[in-house]
Amino acid sequence: MFAIVKIAGQQFRVEKDQTLYVPHVSGNAGDKIEFSDVLLADNGSLSIGSAVSLKVQAEILDHVKGDKVIAYKQKRRKGFRKKLGHRTHYTRIKVNDIV
């Protein structure tokens, strides 16, 4: 059984006992969260759209940062150089159940 669920504006394919990284979700490590925005579900028969009445229950494992991304800008012969970097915040979750 799997489901397509919308988490923080992005779609993820999830299964029971799966661990995945999603964009930052508020909460502390160990908190239980529930995602009710299920777009598609397959439990022997395919359900799409408003026919889906399932919810995805998950647990927050921890909050992590992604790899550093560098944005470098330069204009030749002008002495202009700008180097900026950022690390995106992610939340690692474990899907406990799809009910």
C-alpha positions as CSV (number, residue, x, y, z in Angstrom):
1,M,0.0,0.0,0.0
2,F,1.3,3.4,-0.9
3,A,-0.1,7.0,-1.0
4,I,0.8,10.3,-2.6
5,V,0.7,13.0,0.0
6,K,1.2,16.7,-0.1
7,I,3.7,17.9,2.6
8,A,4.7,21.6,2.8
9,G,3.7,22.2,-0.8
10,Q,5.5,19.2,-2.3
11,Q,4.2,15.8,-3.3
12,F,5.8,12.6,-1.8
13,R,5.1,8.9,-2.4
14,V,5.0,7.3,1.0
15,E,4.7,3.7,2.3
16,K,4.5,2.4,5.8
17,D,7.8,2.3,7.8
18,Q,9.5,4.6,5.2
19,T,11.9,7.3,6.3
20,L,12.2,10.4,4.2
21,Y,13.4,14.0,4.3
22,V,10.7,16.7,3.8
23,P,10.9,20.5,3.9
24,H,10.9,21.9,7.4
25,V,7.8,20.9,9.4
26,S,7.3,22.6,12.8
27,G,7.5,20.4,15.8
28,N,10.1,18.7,18.0
29,A,11.8,15.3,17.6
30,G,9.5,12.6,18.8
31,D,6.3,14.5,18.0
32,K,3.5,12.6,16.1
33,I,2.1,14.4,13.1
34,E,-0.7,13.7,10.7
35,F,-1.0,14.6,7.0
36,S,-4.6,14.6,5.8
37,D,-3.9,16.0,2.3
38,V,-3.7,12.6,0.5
39,L,-3.9,13.0,-3.3
40,L,-3.8,9.3,-4.3
41,A,-3.9,6.0,-2.5
42,D,-3.4,2.4,-3.6
43,N,-4.6,-0.3,-1.2
44,G,-5.6,-2.9,-3.8
45,S,-7.8,-0.4,-5.6
46,L,-6.7,3.0,-6.8
47,S,-8.4,6.1,-5.2
48,I,-7.9,9.5,-6.6
49,G,-8.9,13.0,-5.5
50,S,-11.9,13.6,-3.2
51,A,-12.5,9.8,-3.1
52,V,-9.5,9.4,-0.9
53,S,-10.3,9.4,2.8
54,L,-7.0,8.3,4.2
55,K,-4.6,10.0,6.5
56,V,-0.8,9.5,6.9
57,Q,0.5,9.3,10.4
58,A,4.2,10.1,10.9
59,E,6.8,10.8,13.6
60,I,9.4,13.5,13.5
61,L,12.9,12.0,13.9
62,D,15.0,15.1,13.7
63,H,15.7,18.4,12.0
64,V,18.7,18.6,9.6
65,K,20.3,21.0,7.1
66,G,20.9,20.2,3.5
67,D,24.2,20.6,1.6
68,K,25.5,24.2,1.2
69,V,24.5,25.9,-2.0
70,I,26.8,28.8,-3.2
71,A,25.4,31.7,-5.2
72,Y,28.4,33.6,-6.8
73,K,28.0,36.7,-8.8
74,Q,30.8,38.7,-10.5
75,K,31.0,41.5,-13.0
76,R,34.1,41.5,-15.1
77,R,36.5,44.5,-14.9
78,K,34.4,46.2,-12.2
79,G,35.8,44.6,-9.0
80,F,32.3,43.4,-8.1
81,R,32.2,40.0,-6.5
82,K,29.4,38.7,-4.2
83,K,29.4,35.2,-2.7
84,L,26.4,34.0,-0.8
85,G,25.5,30.6,0.5
86,H,22.6,28.9,2.3
87,R,21.6,25.5,3.7
88,T,18.0,24.4,3.4
89,H,16.3,23.1,6.5
90,Y,14.7,19.6,6.3
91,T,12.8,17.4,8.7
92,R,13.4,13.7,8.7
93,I,10.2,11.8,9.3
94,K,9.2,8.2,9.6
95,V,5.8,7.1,8.3
96,N,4.1,5.0,10.9
97,D,0.8,4.2,9.3
98,I,-1.6,5.0,6.5
99,V,-5.2,4.9,7.8
